[in-house]
Amino acid sequence: MSGRERARHIARRQALLELEAEVQRAELAATFARWERRRPLAWAAEAGWTLLHVLKSPRVRWLAAAAALRALRRRS
């Protein structure tokens, strides 16, 4: 391989690597944008699961029922 051929080969390889890096940057930006949109939904889902787990406890259900009945009694 002559010096010119080697230089052309290196230039082509560098151009391909730069294109590949540009594609990877675009994919990464799209992934981050998707994650940003999902964050509030994931937070709400986690809060919902936590609430369900807390409400599984009989004591918590009893306290919630007592508070609701007290509020209803005050209105009467």
Residue pairs with C-beta under 8 A, 6 or more apart in sequence:
1 9
54 60
55 61
55 64
